[in-house]
């Protein structure tokens, strides 16, 4: 799940895949804007065939939190 998510992340921000760590924060560390983040969520929904709850997404700040959340959906 982590590798799959990092593949998607590099499409949205200027960061190398090997620089993305579980503790990386989307906005502070990876440079996401709110728009980038929401666009990425749409791609995740399509790629992983899941439905992301917009109210729960506001609590996701790190890559690991996203992995944990997506793992519950799968």
Chimera marker file (.cmm) of the C-alpha trace (Angstrom):
<marker_set name="trace">
<marker id="1" x="0.000" y="0.000" z="0.000" r="1" g="1" b="0" radius="0.5"/>
<marker id="2" x="2.848" y="2.404" z="0.849" r="1" g="1" b="0" radius="0.5"/>
<marker id="3" x="4.563" y="1.831" z="-2.503" r="1" g="1" b="0" radius="0.5"/>
<marker id="4" x="1.313" y="2.245" z="-4.388" r="1" g="1" b="0" radius="0.5"/>
<marker id="5" x="0.634" y="5.521" z="-2.590" r="1" g="1" b="0" radius="0.5"/>
<marker id="6" x="4.133" y="6.884" z="-3.207" r="1" g="1" b="0" radius="0.5"/>
<marker id="7" x="3.718" y="6.152" z="-6.930" r="1" g="1" b="0" radius="0.5"/>
<marker id="8" x="0.671" y="8.420" z="-6.907" r="1" g="1" b="0" radius="0.5"/>
<marker id="9" x="2.274" y="11.121" z="-4.718" r="1" g="1" b="0" radius="0.5"/>
<marker id="10" x="5.150" y="11.746" z="-7.148" r="1" g="1" b="0" radius="0.5"/>
<marker id="11" x="2.605" y="12.663" z="-9.822" r="1" g="1" b="0" radius="0.5"/>
<marker id="12" x="1.476" y="15.645" z="-7.756" r="1" g="1" b="0" radius="0.5"/>
<marker id="13" x="4.561" y="17.158" z="-6.133" r="1" g="1" b="0" radius="0.5"/>
<marker id="14" x="8.224" y="17.614" z="-6.990" r="1" g="1" b="0" radius="0.5"/>
<marker id="15" x="9.661" y="14.946" z="-4.706" r="1" g="1" b="0" radius="0.5"/>
<marker id="16" x="11.641" y="11.791" z="-5.333" r="1" g="1" b="0" radius="0.5"/>
<marker id="17" x="9.939" y="8.519" z="-4.446" r="1" g="1" b="0" radius="0.5"/>
<marker id="18" x="12.841" y="7.509" z="-2.194" r="1" g="1" b="0" radius="0.5"/>
<marker id="19" x="12.457" y="10.759" z="-0.214" r="1" g="1" b="0" radius="0.5"/>
<marker id="20" x="8.895" y="9.912" z="0.823" r="1" g="1" b="0" radius="0.5"/>
<marker id="21" x="8.847" y="8.411" z="4.310" r="1" g="1" b="0" radius="0.5"/>
<marker id="22" x="5.905" y="7.092" z="6.358" r="1" g="1" b="0" radius="0.5"/>
<marker id="23" x="6.221" y="10.120" z="8.654" r="1" g="1" b="0" radius="0.5"/>
<marker id="24" x="6.295" y="12.622" z="5.758" r="1" g="1" b="0" radius="0.5"/>
<marker id="25" x="3.561" y="15.225" z="6.125" r="1" g="1" b="0" radius="0.5"/>
<marker id="26" x="1.700" y="16.004" z="2.919" r="1" g="1" b="0" radius="0.5"/>
<marker id="27" x="1.670" y="19.796" z="3.211" r="1" g="1" b="0" radius="0.5"/>
<marker id="28" x="4.669" y="20.638" z="5.395" r="1" g="1" b="0" radius="0.5"/>
<marker id="29" x="7.164" y="18.071" z="4.083" r="1" g="1" b="0" radius="0.5"/>
<marker id="30" x="6.007" y="17.139" z="0.589" r="1" g="1" b="0" radius="0.5"/>
<marker id="31" x="4.710" y="20.548" z="-0.511" r="1" g="1" b="0" radius="0.5"/>
<marker id="32" x="1.118" y="19.630" z="-1.285" r="1" g="1" b="0" radius="0.5"/>
<marker id="33" x="-1.463" y="22.374" z="-1.706" r="1" g="1" b="0" radius="0.5"/>
<marker id="34" x="-5.047" y="21.696" z="-0.691" r="1" g="1" b="0" radius="0.5"/>
<marker id="35" x="-5.937" y="21.396" z="-4.369" r="1" g="1" b="0" radius="0.5"/>
<marker id="36" x="-3.109" y="18.898" z="-5.006" r="1" g="1" b="0" radius="0.5"/>
<marker id="37" x="-4.238" y="16.821" z="-2.043" r="1" g="1" b="0" radius="0.5"/>
<marker id="38" x="-7.885" y="16.719" z="-3.114" r="1" g="1" b="0" radius="0.5"/>
<marker id="39" x="-6.889" y="15.882" z="-6.705" r="1" g="1" b="0" radius="0.5"/>
<marker id="40" x="-4.704" y="13.056" z="-5.428" r="1" g="1" b="0" radius="0.5"/>
<marker id="41" x="-7.598" y="11.701" z="-3.374" r="1" g="1" b="0" radius="0.5"/>
<marker id="42" x="-9.695" y="11.519" z="-6.519" r="1" g="1" b="0" radius="0.5"/>
<marker id="43" x="-6.985" y="9.523" z="-8.266" r="1" g="1" b="0" radius="0.5"/>
<marker id="44" x="-6.646" y="7.204" z="-5.252" r="1" g="1" b="0" radius="0.5"/>
<marker id="45" x="-10.382" y="6.540" z="-5.352" r="1" g="1" b="0" radius="0.5"/>
<marker id="46" x="-10.142" y="5.626" z="-9.044" r="1" g="1" b="0" radius="0.5"/>
<marker id="47" x="-6.921" y="3.611" z="-8.824" r="1" g="1" b="0" radius="0.5"/>
<marker id="48" x="-7.766" y="1.681" z="-5.661" r="1" g="1" b="0" radius="0.5"/>
<marker id="49" x="-11.522" y="1.465" z="-6.217" r="1" g="1" b="0" radius="0.5"/>
<marker id="50" x="-12.361" y="2.903" z="-2.790" r="1" g="1" b="0" radius="0.5"/>
<marker id="51" x="-14.586" y="5.704" z="-1.564" r="1" g="1" b="0" radius="0.5"/>
<marker id="52" x="-12.851" y="8.206" z="0.693" r="1" g="1" b="0" radius="0.5"/>
<marker id="53" x="-14.902" y="9.930" z="3.378" r="1" g="1" b="0" radius="0.5"/>
<marker id="54" x="-14.182" y="13.646" z="3.016" r="1" g="1" b="0" radius="0.5"/>
<marker id="55" x="-14.811" y="14.241" z="6.721" r="1" g="1" b="0" radius="0.5"/>
<marker id="56" x="-12.216" y="11.653" z="7.769" r="1" g="1" b="0" radius="0.5"/>
<marker id="57" x="-9.636" y="12.921" z="5.294" r="1" g="1" b="0" radius="0.5"/>
<marker id="58" x="-9.104" y="16.141" z="7.250" r="1" g="1" b="0" radius="0.5"/>
<marker id="59" x="-7.412" y="14.076" z="9.960" r="1" g="1" b="0" radius="0.5"/>
<marker id="60" x="-4.834" y="12.614" z="7.562" r="1" g="1" b="0" radius="0.5"/>
<marker id="61" x="-1.587" y="14.528" z="7.738" r="1" g="1" b="0" radius="0.5"/>
<marker id="62" x="1.145" y="11.951" z="7.077" r="1" g="1" b="0" radius="0.5"/>
<marker id="63" x="1.744" y="9.315" z="4.453" r="1" g="1" b="0" radius="0.5"/>
<marker id="64" x="1.459" y="6.581" z="7.099" r="1" g="1" b="0" radius="0.5"/>
<marker id="65" x="-1.915" y="7.918" z="8.264" r="1" g="1" b="0" radius="0.5"/>
<marker id="66" x="-3.092" y="7.739" z="4.637" r="1" g="1" b="0" radius="0.5"/>
<marker id="67" x="-1.783" y="4.169" z="4.306" r="1" g="1" b="0" radius="0.5"/>
<marker id="68" x="-3.550" y="3.164" z="7.522" r="1" g="1" b="0" radius="0.5"/>
<marker id="69" x="-6.810" y="4.765" z="6.395" r="1" g="1" b="0" radius="0.5"/>
<marker id="70" x="-6.663" y="3.190" z="2.929" r="1" g="1" b="0" radius="0.5"/>
<marker id="71" x="-5.835" y="-0.204" z="4.415" r="1" g="1" b="0" radius="0.5"/>
<marker id="72" x="-9.103" y="-0.060" z="6.381" r="1" g="1" b="0" radius="0.5"/>
<marker id="73" x="-11.024" y="0.602" z="3.144" r="1" g="1" b="0" radius="0.5"/>
<marker id="74" x="-9.440" y="-2.158" z="1.091" r="1" g="1" b="0" radius="0.5"/>
<link id1="1" id2="2" r="1" g="1" b="0" radius="0.2"/>
<link id1="2" id2="3" r="1" g="1" b="0" radius="0.2"/>
<link id1="3" id2="4" r="1" g="1" b="0" radius="0.2"/>
<link id1="4" id2="5" r="1" g="1" b="0" radius="0.2"/>
<link id1="5" id2="6" r="1" g="1" b="0" radius="0.2"/>
<link id1="6" id2="7" r="1" g="1" b="0" radius="0.2"/>
<link id1="7" id2="8" r="1" g="1" b="0" radius="0.2"/>
<link id1="8" id2="9" r="1" g="1" b="0" radius="0.2"/>
<link id1="9" id2="10" r="1" g="1" b="0" radius="0.2"/>
<link id1="10" id2="11" r="1" g="1" b="0" radius="0.2"/>
<link id1="11" id2="12" r="1" g="1" b="0" radius="0.2"/>
<link id1="12" id2="13" r="1" g="1" b="0" radius="0.2"/>
<link id1="13" id2="14" r="1" g="1" b="0" radius="0.2"/>
<link id1="14" id2="15" r="1" g="1" b="0" radius="0.2"/>
<link id1="15" id2="16" r="1" g="1" b="0" radius="0.2"/>
<link id1="16" id2="17" r="1" g="1" b="0" radius="0.2"/>
<link id1="17" id2="18" r="1" g="1" b="0" radius="0.2"/>
<link id1="18" id2="19" r="1" g="1" b="0" radius="0.2"/>
<link id1="19" id2="20" r="1" g="1" b="0" radius="0.2"/>
<link id1="20" id2="21" r="1" g="1" b="0" radius="0.2"/>
<link id1="21" id2="22" r="1" g="1" b="0" radius="0.2"/>
<link id1="22" id2="23" r="1" g="1" b="0" radius="0.2"/>
<link id1="23" id2="24" r="1" g="1" b="0" radius="0.2"/>
<link id1="24" id2="25" r="1" g="1" b="0" radius="0.2"/>
<link id1="25" id2="26" r="1" g="1" b="0" radius="0.2"/>
<link id1="26" id2="27" r="1" g="1" b="0" radius="0.2"/>
<link id1="27" id2="28" r="1" g="1" b="0" radius="0.2"/>
<link id1="28" id2="29" r="1" g="1" b="0" radius="0.2"/>
<link id1="29" id2="30" r="1" g="1" b="0" radius="0.2"/>
<link id1="30" id2="31" r="1" g="1" b="0" radius="0.2"/>
<link id1="31" id2="32" r="1" g="1" b="0" radius="0.2"/>
<link id1="32" id2="33" r="1" g="1" b="0" radius="0.2"/>
<link id1="33" id2="34" r="1" g="1" b="0" radius="0.2"/>
<link id1="34" id2="35" r="1" g="1" b="0" radius="0.2"/>
<link id1="35" id2="36" r="1" g="1" b="0" radius="0.2"/>
<link id1="36" id2="37" r="1" g="1" b="0" radius="0.2"/>
<link id1="37" id2="38" r="1" g="1" b="0" radius="0.2"/>
<link id1="38" id2="39" r="1" g="1" b="0" radius="0.2"/>
<link id1="39" id2="40" r="1" g="1" b="0" radius="0.2"/>
<link id1="40" id2="41" r="1" g="1" b="0" radius="0.2"/>
<link id1="41" id2="42" r="1" g="1" b="0" radius="0.2"/>
<link id1="42" id2="43" r="1" g="1" b="0" radius="0.2"/>
<link id1="43" id2="44" r="1" g="1" b="0" radius="0.2"/>
<link id1="44" id2="45" r="1" g="1" b="0" radius="0.2"/>
<link id1="45" id2="46" r="1" g="1" b="0" radius="0.2"/>
<link id1="46" id2="47" r="1" g="1" b="0" radius="0.2"/>
<link id1="47" id2="48" r="1" g="1" b="0" radius="0.2"/>
<link id1="48" id2="49" r="1" g="1" b="0" radius="0.2"/>
<link id1="49" id2="50" r="1" g="1" b="0" radius="0.2"/>
<link id1="50" id2="51" r="1" g="1" b="0" radius="0.2"/>
<link id1="51" id2="52" r="1" g="1" b="0" radius="0.2"/>
<link id1="52" id2="53" r="1" g="1" b="0" radius="0.2"/>
<link id1="53" id2="54" r="1" g="1" b="0" radius="0.2"/>
<link id1="54" id2="55" r="1" g="1" b="0" radius="0.2"/>
<link id1="55" id2="56" r="1" g="1" b="0" radius="0.2"/>
<link id1="56" id2="57" r="1" g="1" b="0" radius="0.2"/>
<link id1="57" id2="58" r="1" g="1" b="0" radius="0.2"/>
<link id1="58" id2="59" r="1" g="1" b="0" radius="0.2"/>
<link id1="59" id2="60" r="1" g="1" b="0" radius="0.2"/>
<link id1="60" id2="61" r="1" g="1" b="0" radius="0.2"/>
<link id1="61" id2="62" r="1" g="1" b="0" radius="0.2"/>
<link id1="62" id2="63" r="1" g="1" b="0" radius="0.2"/>
<link id1="63" id2="64" r="1" g="1" b="0" radius="0.2"/>
<link id1="64" id2="65" r="1" g="1" b="0" radius="0.2"/>
<link id1="65" id2="66" r="1" g="1" b="0" radius="0.2"/>
<link id1="66" id2="67" r="1" g="1" b="0" radius="0.2"/>
<link id1="67" id2="68" r="1" g="1" b="0" radius="0.2"/>
<link id1="68" id2="69" r="1" g="1" b="0" radius="0.2"/>
<link id1="69" id2="70" r="1" g="1" b="0" radius="0.2"/>
<link id1="70" id2="71" r="1" g="1" b="0" radius="0.2"/>
<link id1="71" id2="72" r="1" g="1" b="0" radius="0.2"/>
<link id1="72" id2="73" r="1" g="1" b="0" radius="0.2"/>
<link id1="73" id2="74" r="1" g="1" b="0" radius="0.2"/>
</marker_set>
